[in-house]
Amino acid sequence: MAKVKGYKWGRNNLLVAAKEAVVKAGAHAFMDRRKKKRTNRALWQIKIGAFVREKGLSYSRFIAALKANNIGLDRKILSDFAVNNKVILDKIVQEVAVAKK
């Protein structure tokens, strides 16, 4: 019953409803932990894509060029650079663009 503390209506004191609420809450928590990862990756892609578009590249060509040049930065780091360290990401984009030509 400690897990259902704070639940509304009968889900906090009726045994059958409380058990069902705990099971469903656990299922939703499991799904949403996975969904959070998808959502964050999509957000990282949008941030990187917006920055790279300003430099004249598409997101997919930029990522392909990174892999071709063996630059092992992940999308989380690249999106952080796009927001906080634009100079660093600009140098990376220039390096990739030069190597692409």
Backbone hydrogen bonds, N-H to C=O, Kabsch-Sander energy under -0.5 kcal/mol:
donor,donor_aa,acceptor,acceptor_aa,energy
4,V,1,M,-0.6
5,K,2,A,-1.1
7,Y,4,V,-2.1
11,R,8,K,-1.4
12,N,9,W,-0.9
13,N,10,G,-0.8
14,L,10,G,-2.3
15,L,13,N,-0.6
18,A,14,L,-2.7
19,K,15,L,-2.5
20,E,16,V,-2.2
21,A,17,A,-2.2
22,V,18,A,-2.2
23,V,19,K,-2.2
24,K,20,E,-2.6
25,A,21,A,-2.3
26,G,22,V,-2.2
27,A,23,V,-2.1
28,H,24,K,-2.6
29,A,25,A,-2.4
30,F,26,G,-2.2
31,M,27,A,-2.3
32,D,28,H,-2.7
33,R,29,A,-1.7
34,R,30,F,-1.3
35,K,31,M,-2.5
36,K,32,D,-2.1
37,K,33,R,-1.0
38,R,34,R,-1.6
39,T,35,K,-2.7
40,N,36,K,-2.5
41,R,37,K,-2.1
42,A,38,R,-2.2
43,L,39,T,-2.1
44,W,40,N,-2.6
45,Q,41,R,-2.3
46,I,42,A,-1.9
47,K,43,L,-2.3
48,I,44,W,-2.5
49,G,45,Q,-2.6
50,A,46,I,-2.3
51,F,47,K,-1.8
52,V,48,I,-2.8
53,R,49,G,-2.1
54,E,50,A,-1.2
55,K,51,F,-0.7
55,K,52,V,-0.7
56,G,53,R,-1.4
57,L,52,V,-2.1
62,F,58,S,-2.1
63,I,59,Y,-2.5
64,A,60,S,-2.3
65,A,61,R,-2.2
66,L,62,F,-2.2
67,K,63,I,-2.2
68,A,64,A,-2.2
69,N,65,A,-1.9
70,N,67,K,-1.1
71,I,66,L,-2.6
72,G,70,N,-0.8
78,L,74,D,-2.3
79,S,75,R,-2.5
80,D,76,K,-1.7
81,F,77,I,-2.4
82,A,78,L,-2.1
83,V,79,S,-1.3
84,N,80,D,-3.3
85,N,80,D,-0.7
85,N,81,F,-0.9
89,L,85,N,-1.8
90,D,86,K,-2.2
91,K,87,V,-1.9
92,I,88,I,-1.9
93,V,89,L,-2.6
94,Q,90,D,-2.4
95,E,91,K,-2.4
96,V,92,I,-2.4
97,A,93,V,-2.6
98,V,94,Q,-2.5
99,A,95,E,-2.0
100,K,96,V,-1.8
101,K,97,A,-1.2
